[in-house]
Amino acid sequence: MAYSIRDHARPSKSKDISGTLEGSAPLKQLVSTRDAYGRTLLDLGRENKDIVVLDADLSTSTKTGLFAAEFPERHFEMGIAEANMIGTAAGLASCGKIPFASTFAVFATCRTFDQLRMSVAYPNLNVKVVATHGGISVGEDGTSHHAIEDVSLTCSLPNFTVIVVADAKQAEETVRAVAEHVGPVYVRLTRPLVPAVYEEVCNFVIGKAIRLREGHDATIIANGLMVSRALEAASLLSAEGISTRVLDMHTVKPLDTLAVRDAAAGTGAIVTAEEHLLHGGLGSVVSQTVSEHHPVPMRFVGIRDRYARSGKPDELLVLYGLTPQDIVDALKEVVDDK
């Protein structure tokens, strides 16, 4: 079953489904992570005068325009010059400011990698890169705008923290957490509206996975928009008598290795699910921990060494194997391998 995810859809209030999921399907209320980012950034700007914001001609899409409207003197429109934006953010951080630099994920990483490496990671500066339009769910904009390498690239940078957000509530808590965290951070948000996973509280802590569902036969470890799909897959599996744990591994770096080791030891099989290339993404770092500490059968749901064509977001997620049923199929395979 594919989700309908349209930019023009109106978000509705989400409902907390954590801790009450056994035997039930996840809810389908649609929420916007980038809208949540814009609102939270504005609130933080009111609370802390050291927060400054940079954008690269996309403030309407990244929602940093809300901050710009109220604090024009603390918003820097850099134009279509993303590398310069990162360099400027580094300079501001070196002077004690807390810069949030935003653009589309593909531009924030692929186009600026040298600046991220030499101007931010190497000197370990307090720059927050919050990128929207991650993954292939960007849709019709096609390969040039599909960020499928961004997590791998940023995870390869020493000193960087890397976070992939699941829904709007998590986006709010993430932005607040990274504002307080000292050091470089990359946060990936989405373009489309996504199903709500959390409501009143997410209990987000950098580097700590969130256990959304208990289970003993296998574990699904997911992040981003794949979290809601993992929950749906777990419900489908429950109907077939397969008990599945679900972890929201929002922080890819530093990885919650204790949660991974506990999942391996407690359930004996793991499936990872991510809207990213399998090479260098969530599956890669999870499997490294599993192989080192507690080897168990694994399968990986993600994008397999190819770029995606242009198309509607929900159609692309089906075409490239990122559906609840794909997770179900992978999990049945690992259970059989136990």
Phi, psi and omega per residue, in radians:
M1 nan 2.107 3.139
A2 -1.584 2.501 3.054
Y3 -1.378 2.607 2.987
S4 -1.602 1.993 -3.094
I5 -2.220 1.830 -3.077
R6 -2.138 2.433 3.124
D7 -1.114 -0.487 -3.056
H8 -1.521 -0.077 3.134
A9 -1.198 2.617 -3.130
R10 -1.590 2.252 3.115
P11 -1.224 2.495 3.060
S12 -1.999 2.872 -3.105
K13 -1.106 2.309 -3.108
S14 -1.413 2.925 3.129
K15 -2.230 2.387 -3.103
D16 -1.202 2.147 3.135
I17 -2.065 0.015 3.141
S18 -1.271 2.410 3.098
G19 1.421 -0.049 -3.108
T20 -2.328 0.634 -2.924
L21 -1.799 -0.200 -3.017
E22 -1.033 2.046 3.088
G23 1.408 0.041 -3.122
S24 -2.045 2.688 3.127
A25 -1.534 2.591 3.094
P26 -1.154 2.666 -3.126
L27 -1.328 2.806 -3.024
K28 -2.002 0.236 3.084
Q29 -0.983 2.408 -3.076
L30 -1.755 2.304 -3.096
V31 -2.339 2.822 -3.081
S32 -1.995 2.098 3.113
T33 -1.250 -0.616 -3.115
R34 -1.271 -0.585 3.038
D35 -1.116 -0.740 3.111
A36 -1.077 -0.684 3.089
Y37 -1.052 -0.855 -3.117
G38 -1.046 -0.757 3.141
R39 -1.163 -0.754 -3.101
T40 -1.202 -0.674 3.103
L41 -1.068 -0.699 3.096
L42 -1.095 -0.779 3.105
D43 -1.063 -0.741 3.129
L44 -1.134 -0.635 3.101
G45 -1.079 -0.600 3.103
R46 -1.254 -0.468 -3.068
E47 -1.575 -0.490 -3.004
N48 -2.417 1.948 -3.081
K49 -1.249 -0.213 3.126
D50 -1.442 -0.168 3.109
I51 -1.364 2.215 3.080
V52 -2.211 2.762 -3.031
V53 -2.276 2.392 3.074
L54 -2.163 2.505 3.092
D55 -2.476 2.832 -3.072
A56 -2.121 1.161 3.058
D57 1.190 0.404 -3.106
L58 -2.376 0.475 -3.031
S59 -1.122 -0.442 3.071
T60 -1.206 -0.703 -3.118
S61 -1.367 -0.655 -3.134
T62 -1.441 -0.179 3.121
K63 1.276 0.236 3.024
T64 -1.320 -0.134 3.086
G65 -1.071 -0.468 3.079
L66 -1.085 -0.751 3.093
F67 -1.157 -0.750 -3.113
A68 -1.066 -0.651 -3.104
A69 -1.137 -0.615 -3.101
E70 -1.635 -0.534 -3.097
F71 -2.227 1.132 -3.083
P72 -1.062 -0.508 -3.125
E73 -1.316 -0.209 3.139
R74 -2.001 0.204 3.087
H75 -2.030 2.280 -3.076
F76 -2.078 1.925 3.086
E77 -1.509 1.940 -3.003
M78 -1.623 -0.076 -3.083
G79 1.277 -2.955 -3.118
I80 -1.441 1.222 -3.080
A81 -2.590 1.198 -3.004
E82 -1.105 -0.671 3.125
A83 -1.082 -0.731 3.091
N84 -1.119 -0.635 3.109
M85 -1.046 -0.788 -3.132
I86 -1.167 -0.722 3.096
G87 -1.077 -0.720 3.113
T88 -1.159 -0.706 3.090
A89 -1.044 -0.706 3.102
A90 -1.092 -0.737 3.110
G91 -1.089 -0.728 3.110
L92 -1.123 -0.709 3.116
A93 -1.108 -0.639 -3.135
S94 -1.168 -0.307 3.127
C95 -1.744 0.170 3.064
G96 1.682 -0.004 3.080
K97 -1.408 2.872 3.071
I98 -1.996 1.590 -3.051
P99 -1.496 2.344 2.956
F100 -1.878 2.014 -3.137
A101 -1.880 2.214 -3.026
S102 -2.313 2.454 2.955
T103 -2.874 -2.959 3.072
F104 -1.210 2.606 -3.028
A105 -1.031 -0.661 -3.106
V106 -1.162 -0.599 3.101
F107 -1.395 -0.574 -3.091
A108 -1.214 -0.315 -3.084
T109 -2.118 -0.981 -3.078
C110 -1.137 -0.715 -3.069
R111 -1.440 -0.286 -3.007
T112 -2.126 0.291 -2.965
F113 -1.041 -0.700 -3.128
D114 -1.106 -0.694 3.115
Q115 -1.201 -0.690 3.076
L116 -1.058 -0.703 -3.089
R117 -1.228 -0.926 -2.978
M118 -1.569 -0.549 -3.063
S119 -1.663 -0.360 -3.067
V120 -2.067 -1.005 -3.043
A121 -1.193 -0.860 -3.085
Y122 -1.040 -0.843 3.093
P123 -1.440 -0.003 3.088
N124 0.978 0.925 -3.092
L125 -1.575 2.728 -2.983
N126 -1.477 1.064 -3.121
V127 -1.785 2.343 3.101
K128 -1.915 1.941 3.091
V129 -1.724 1.916 -3.139
V130 -1.979 1.922 -3.001
A131 -1.924 2.350 3.049
T132 -1.713 3.069 3.055
H133 1.100 0.752 3.071
G134 -1.412 2.631 3.022
G135 1.377 -2.995 -3.137
I136 -1.521 -0.130 3.114
S137 -1.242 -0.039 2.939
V138 -1.018 -0.572 2.962
G139 1.507 -2.138 -2.945
E140 -1.142 -0.283 3.136
D141 -1.168 -0.326 2.963
G142 1.406 -2.971 -2.986
T143 -0.959 -0.680 -3.088
S144 -1.110 -0.355 -3.111
H145 -2.010 -0.015 3.115
H146 -1.482 1.902 3.104
A147 -1.507 1.806 3.114
I148 -2.112 0.006 3.103
E149 -1.945 -0.090 -2.927
D150 -1.108 -0.706 -3.136
V151 -1.169 -0.763 3.114
S152 -1.055 -0.781 -3.115
L153 -1.104 -0.821 -3.088
T154 -1.274 -0.579 3.071
C155 -1.125 -0.449 -3.132
S156 -1.331 -0.140 -3.093
L157 -1.625 2.033 3.056
P158 -0.946 2.544 3.101
N159 1.429 -0.270 -3.098
F160 -1.392 2.439 2.898
T161 -1.739 2.394 -3.048
V162 -2.218 2.172 -3.036
I163 -2.273 2.371 3.084
V164 -2.083 2.058 -2.942
V165 -1.565 2.450 -3.073
A166 -1.594 -0.669 -3.092
D167 -2.734 -3.053 -3.021
A168 -1.178 -0.769 3.136
K169 -1.074 -0.737 3.093
Q170 -1.136 -0.618 3.089
A171 -1.056 -0.760 3.123
E172 -1.036 -0.871 -3.092
E173 -1.199 -0.588 3.118
T174 -1.121 -0.826 -3.097
V175 -1.070 -0.706 3.101
R176 -1.155 -0.699 -3.129
A177 -1.167 -0.735 -3.099
V178 -1.263 -0.460 3.067
A179 -1.127 -0.576 3.139
E180 -1.499 -0.450 -3.131
H181 -1.229 2.397 3.118
V182 -1.724 2.054 -3.139
G183 2.340 2.941 -3.102
P184 -1.198 2.415 3.122
V185 -2.385 2.426 2.962
Y186 -2.024 2.209 3.117
V187 -2.099 2.228 3.114
R188 -1.818 2.156 3.045
L189 -1.961 3.000 -3.111
T190 -1.898 2.883 2.991
R191 -1.481 -0.893 -3.024
P192 -1.353 2.888 2.950
L193 -1.205 2.480 -3.095
V194 -2.233 2.717 3.110
P195 -1.047 2.417 3.114
A196 -1.265 2.379 3.060
V197 -1.881 -0.607 -3.068
Y198 -2.140 2.744 3.095
E199 -2.141 -1.594 -3.022
E200 -1.205 -0.665 -3.076
V201 -2.584 2.527 3.094
C202 -1.905 -0.370 -3.072
N203 0.998 0.765 -3.119
F204 -1.273 2.250 3.011
V205 -2.354 2.237 3.123
I206 -0.973 2.235 3.073
G207 1.454 0.121 -3.138
K208 -2.153 1.994 3.123
A209 -1.137 2.724 3.102
I210 -1.932 2.126 3.100
R211 -1.486 1.959 -3.073
L212 -1.642 -0.382 -3.091
R213 -2.666 2.431 3.084
E214 -1.489 2.694 3.093
G215 -3.087 2.778 -3.073
H216 -2.211 -0.181 -3.105
D217 -1.523 -0.567 -3.129
A218 -2.949 2.941 3.134
T219 -2.210 2.398 2.941
I220 -1.800 2.165 3.061
I221 -1.949 2.032 -3.014
A222 -2.357 2.891 2.962
N223 -2.603 3.000 -3.132
G224 1.076 -2.586 -3.104
L225 -1.182 -0.194 3.106
M226 -1.330 -0.191 3.120
V227 -1.142 -0.845 3.129
S228 -1.117 -0.584 3.102
R229 -1.235 -0.592 3.057
A230 -1.140 -0.681 3.101
L231 -1.135 -0.706 3.092
E232 -1.137 -0.717 3.104
A233 -1.067 -0.732 3.137
A234 -1.088 -0.641 3.087
S235 -1.164 -0.729 3.089
L236 -1.091 -0.703 3.133
L237 -1.190 -0.648 3.114
S238 -1.039 -0.651 3.119
A239 -1.128 -0.346 3.107
E240 -1.784 0.178 3.072
G241 1.472 0.279 3.126
I242 -1.840 2.092 -3.090
S243 -1.571 2.104 -2.970
T244 -2.185 2.191 2.997
R245 -1.396 2.523 3.079
V246 -2.225 2.191 3.076
L247 -1.999 2.296 2.952
D248 -1.564 1.775 -3.133
M249 -1.659 1.214 -3.074
H250 -1.093 -0.624 3.140
T251 -1.670 1.973 3.118
V252 -1.449 -0.529 3.094
K253 -2.536 2.102 -0.016
P254 -1.305 2.359 -3.128
L255 -1.270 2.514 3.046
D256 -1.379 1.443 -3.064
T257 -1.153 -0.528 3.116
L258 -1.135 -0.703 3.108
A259 -1.140 -0.668 3.117
V260 -1.169 -0.805 3.138
R261 -1.098 -0.678 3.113
D262 -1.156 -0.676 3.109
A263 -1.138 -0.736 3.126
A264 -1.109 -0.801 -3.104
A265 -1.246 -0.638 -3.033
G266 -1.469 -0.461 -3.089
T267 -2.125 -0.324 3.009
G268 1.310 0.133 3.106
A269 -2.860 2.527 -3.071
I270 -2.421 2.410 2.957
V271 -2.114 2.278 3.018
T272 -1.782 2.619 -3.121
A273 -2.442 2.160 -3.070
E274 -2.647 2.638 3.070
E275 -1.681 1.199 -2.993
H276 -2.864 2.803 3.002
L277 -1.000 2.469 3.118
L278 -1.140 -0.613 3.126
H279 -1.212 2.024 3.029
G280 1.496 0.007 -3.119
G281 -1.694 -2.678 -3.087
L282 -1.009 -0.816 -3.127
G283 -1.028 -0.652 -3.132
S284 -1.134 -0.808 -3.078
V285 -1.290 -0.593 3.081
V286 -1.143 -0.786 -3.104
S287 -1.144 -0.536 3.079
Q288 -1.097 -0.764 3.117
T289 -1.166 -0.749 -3.126
V290 -1.089 -0.815 -3.095
S291 -1.147 -0.536 -3.112
E292 -1.388 -0.634 -2.973
H293 -1.939 -0.656 -3.071
H294 -2.754 1.394 -3.090
P295 -1.044 2.284 3.062
V296 -2.509 2.861 3.055
P297 -1.037 2.453 3.137
M298 -2.395 2.675 2.946
R299 -2.379 2.776 -3.001
F300 -2.311 2.068 3.070
V301 -1.781 2.024 -3.109
G302 -3.086 -2.903 -3.102
I303 -1.591 2.234 -2.959
R304 -1.764 1.511 2.947
D305 0.880 0.846 3.107
R306 -2.773 2.802 3.036
Y307 -1.687 2.684 -3.091
A308 -1.671 2.587 3.077
R309 -1.346 3.000 3.039
S310 -1.296 2.487 3.122
G311 3.062 3.090 3.102
K312 -1.199 2.483 -3.053
P313 -0.919 -0.844 -3.089
D314 -1.166 -0.586 3.106
E315 -1.196 -0.675 3.123
L316 -1.157 -0.686 3.132
L317 -1.121 -0.571 3.051
V318 -1.258 -0.829 -3.051
L319 -1.070 -0.625 -3.070
Y320 -1.789 0.324 2.932
G321 1.331 0.633 -3.109
L322 -2.046 0.865 -3.114
T323 -1.983 2.852 3.027
P324 -0.958 -0.664 -3.130
Q325 -1.161 -0.612 3.063
D326 -1.088 -0.659 3.097
I327 -1.194 -0.745 3.101
V328 -0.994 -0.840 -3.106
D329 -1.073 -0.737 -3.132
A330 -1.156 -0.687 -3.103
L331 -1.214 -0.649 3.090
K332 -1.085 -0.616 3.114
E333 -1.131 -0.767 -3.121
V334 -1.231 -0.579 3.079
V335 -1.116 -0.700 3.098
D336 -1.131 -0.502 -3.111
D337 -1.393 -0.248 -3.076
K338 -1.098 nan nan
